[in-house]
Amino acid sequence: KSKVFLKYYHAEQLSRLYSDMVRAIVTIQSYVRMRLVRSRFKQRQYKHSNDMIIQELHRHPKFSRSNIDDEQLTKEKAIIHIQSCIRGYLQRYRFRRMKNRKPKATKSYETAAAIIQKCYRGFVVRKAYHIYRQRLNTQILCFLQHIELISNEFFTKTVKTNYSVPFKNLEPRPINMFLNKTFTQRISQYLFPPSPPLPVPSPFSMFSPPLPPPDAPTLIRPSMITSNILIGRGSRFLNGTE
């Protein structure tokens, strides 16, 4: 019962509808292809026209490399000429102002010599003071480094000897003068270290204050913590507990 029996005019009508649909589809496709081809052709034509314009401009003598270089050189020459004219005008204006000024009374040779000597002395003293400041900064830096080394050494020794001892193990010991003298020398070394090395003397030492001799002791004011530690260690050493 699923079969459909069509008459001849129904089959002819369906074939006509099919042909109309195919014709419409082909027409739409042809219009779409024509549109795409036209757009591509216009783009290619536009690009070709631009290329032709660029080539024509490149071939034109006005836009040649030599002509552009000549124009740039002409601009630079014009700029240089304008600058030279402005400089000349400014110099002439200054010269005219100097010329119109009233001539001052000429100073004597002695006054001129005194001014020259004053300027030279000031230059020499400033240079000598600069060298003196450099030497002083070097001495301060050496002194601080020396103090830092001594502090580090003292701290390491303090840390190494910082351990607890039972009270039962302590025994009385007579005071030895030799050990007492040795400990006094150590304390004096910590409190009064040798002076740092001096820099090389400069030829302008005559303008700087005299420096202390190398053998002169450098006085250092120890801190309260360092003094208390040294006094405690000295008392323990003399009592025989260390």
LOMIVEX-332168 format. One record per residue (C-alpha): residue number from 0; residue in one letter; x, y, z. Coordinates in pm, whole numbers. Layout:
BEGIN
    i  aa      c1      c2      c3
  NUM   a       X       Y       Z
...
This chain:
BEGIN
    i  aa      c1      c2      c3
    0   k       0       0       0
    1   s     305     230      14
    2   k     327     261    -361
    3   v     191     577    -522
    4   f      70     560    -874
    5   l     101     894   -1052
    6   k     -59     985   -1372
    7   y     137    1114   -1668
    8   y      51    1479   -1611
    9   h     161    1453   -1243
   10   a     502    1319   -1350
   11   e     536    1597   -1608
   12   q     449    1859   -1345
   13   l     710    1721   -1101
   14   s     978    1714   -1372
   15   r     897    2075   -1458
   16   l     925    2178   -1093
   17   y    1259    1998   -1063
   18   s    1396    2170   -1372
   19   d    1281    2510   -1240
   20   m    1453    2448    -906
   21   v    1777    2341   -1076
   22   r    1767    2647   -1301
   23   a    1717    2875    -999
   24   i    2006    2714    -809
   25   v    2238    2749   -1109
   26   t    2136    3112   -1153
   27   i    2209    3191    -786
   28   q    2546    3016    -802
   29   s    2639    3202   -1120
   30   y    2552    3537    -959
   31   v    2760    3451    -649
   32   r    3059    3344    -861
   33   m    3025    3659   -1072
   34   r    3025    3872    -756
   35   l    3337    3702    -620
   36   v    3521    3729    -950
   37   r    3430    4097    -987
   38   s    3551    4178    -633
   39   r    3880    3994    -690
   40   f    3927    4164   -1024
   41   k    3863    4506    -871
   42   q    4110    4437    -590
   43   r    4373    4322    -836
   44   q    4308    4621   -1058
   45   y    4332    4858    -759
   46   k    4657    4699    -644
   47   h    4796    4709    -995
   48   s    4703    5074   -1027
   49   n    4876    5152    -696
   50   d    5186    4963    -808
   51   m    5186    5154   -1132
   52   i    5152    5484    -946
   53   i    5440    5392    -714
   54   q    5656    5290   -1009
   55   e    5573    5610   -1193
   56   l    5659    5817    -886
   57   h    5979    5622    -840
   58   r    6076    5677   -1202
   59   h    5988    6045   -1183
   60   p    6302    6262   -1160
   61   k    6149    6473    -886
   62   f    6141    6176    -648
   63   s    6478    6031    -742
   64   r    6743    5961    -481
   65   s    6981    6223    -609
   66   n    6710    6490    -609
   67   i    6610    6401    -251
   68   d    6975    6416    -141
   69   d    7013    6753    -310
   70   e    6705    6886    -131
   71   q    6833    6756     203
   72   l    7172    6913     140
   73   t    7004    7240      45
   74   k    6802    7235     371
   75   e    7116    7169     576
   76   k    7298    7452     400
   77   a    7005    7683     468
   78   i    7002    7584     837
   79   i    7377    7642     866
   80   h    7347    7978     692
   81   i    7065    8087     927
   82   q    7264    7978    1232
   83   s    7574    8161    1112
   84   c    7370    8478    1055
   85   i    7221    8458    1405
   86   r    7562    8400    1563
   87   g    7709    8691    1371
   88   y    7425    8917    1479
   89   l    7465    8818    1845
   90   q    7842    8872    1836
   91   r    7804    9211    1668
   92   y    7541    9309    1924
   93   r    7769    9212    2214
   94   f    8066    9388    2058
   95   r    7857    9700    2007
   96   r    7748    9695    2373
   97   m    8107    9648    2490
   98   k    8218    9931    2263
   99   n    7951   10169    2389
  100   r    8044   10111    2751
  101   k    8249   10375    2924
  102   p    8615   10275    2947
  103   k    8707   10198    3306
  104   a    9028   10308    3462
  105   t    9300   10060    3378
  106   k    9445    9882    3676
  107   s    9810    9893    3748
  108   y   10044    9604    3691
  109   e   10083    9551    4065
  110   t    9708    9509    4113
  111   a    9693    9267    3821
  112   a    9986    9070    3959
  113   a    9821    9058    4303
  114   i    9498    8926    4151
  115   i    9685    8660    3953
  116   q    9879    8554    4262
  117   k    9558    8542    4467
  118   c    9389    8321    4211
  119   y    9691    8093    4189
  120   r    9720    8063    4568
  121   g    9352    7985    4595
  122   f    9386    7714    4329
  123   v    9689    7558    4501
  124   v    9523    7566    4844
  125   r    9200    7415    4713
  126   k    9392    7137    4542
  127   a    9601    7072    4855
  128   y    9287    7069    5070
  129   h    9127    6819    4835
  130   i    9432    6592    4860
  131   y    9434    6636    5239
  132   r    9068    6533    5259
  133   q    9145    6225    5051
  134   r    9431    6131    5283
  135   l    9215    6192    5589
  136   n    8936    5976    5449
  137   t    9190    5701    5376
  138   q    9323    5716    5732
  139   i    8971    5703    5877
  140   l    8885    5406    5656
  141   c    9201    5219    5761
  142   f    9134    5299    6125
  143   l    8775    5172    6106
  144   q    8886    4854    5930
  145   h    9148    4797    6198
  146   i    8889    4846    6473
  147   e    8652    4608    6298
  148   l    8920    4339    6273
  149   i    9004    4378    6642
  150   s    8636    4362    6738
  151   n    8580    4049    6528
  152   e    8885    3880    6678
  153   f    8780    3971    7031
  154   f    8425    3848    6967
  155   t    8546    3514    6830
  156   k    8775    3464    7130
  157   t    8493    3556    7366
  158   v    8257    3310    7199
  159   k    8518    3033    7211
  160   t    8585    3084    7583
  161   n    8222    3142    7681
  162   y    8140    2813    7853
  163   s    8026    2732    8204
  164   v    8260    2572    8462
  165   p    8128    2394    8774
  166   f    8210    2564    9100
  167   k    8353    2240    9244
  168   n    8625    2229    8979
  169   l    8760    2572    9074
  170   e    9088    2559    9263
  171   p    9282    2849    9414
  172   r    9601    2936    9231
  173   p    9875    3180    9330
  174   i    9914    3492    9123
  175   n   10199    3472    8876
  176   m   10355    3807    8796
  177   f   10463    3689    8455
  178   l   10107    3590    8363
  179   n    9976    3913    8510
  180   k   10220    4109    8293
  181   t   10120    3909    7985
  182   f    9752    3975    8048
  183   t    9823    4346    8096
  184   q   10004    4354    7762
  185   r    9707    4186    7594
  186   i    9465    4434    7742
  187   s    9686    4723    7629
  188   q    9697    4575    7279
  189   y    9318    4562    7271
  190   l    9275    4908    7413
  191   f    9564    5078    7228
  192   p    9616    4909    6889
  193   p    9894    5031    6657
  194   s    9817    5319    6426
  195   p    9707    5242    6069
  196   p    9957    5284    5783
  197   l    9983    5633    5641
  198   p    9933    5703    5268
  199   v   10209    5820    5038
  200   p   10296    6187    5110
  201   s   10190    6430    4840
  202   p   10386    6729    4703
  203   f   10123    6957    4862
  204   s   10201    6849    5217
  205   m   10331    7196    5293
  206   f    9971    7325    5276
  207   s    9824    7051    5500
  208   p    9858    7028    5880
  209   p   10136    6803    6010
  210   l   10047    6438    6054
  211   p   10139    6243    6369
  212   p   10447    6018    6349
  213   p   10393    5648    6276
  214   d   10514    5547    6625
  215   a   10266    5771    6808
  216   p    9993    5567    6984
  217   t    9639    5605    6858
  218   l    9403    5667    7148
  219   i    9080    5471    7128
  220   r    8798    5516    7371
  221   p    8656    5167    7430
  222   s    8288    5115    7483
  223   m    8140    5031    7823
  224   i    8055    4678    7713
  225   t    8412    4606    7596
  226   s    8559    4754    7917
  227   n    8330    4546    8141
  228   i    8413    4229    7948
  229   l    8788    4293    7971
  230   i    8771    4378    8344
  231   g    8569    4064    8415
  232   r    8811    3848    8220
  233   g    9110    4010    8394
  234   s    8966    3948    8738
  235   r    8890    3586    8655
  236   f    9237    3541    8508
  237   l    9410    3687    8814
  238   n    9198    3480    9051
  239   g    9289    3164    8863
  240   t    8939    3086    8737
  241   e    9043    3113    8371
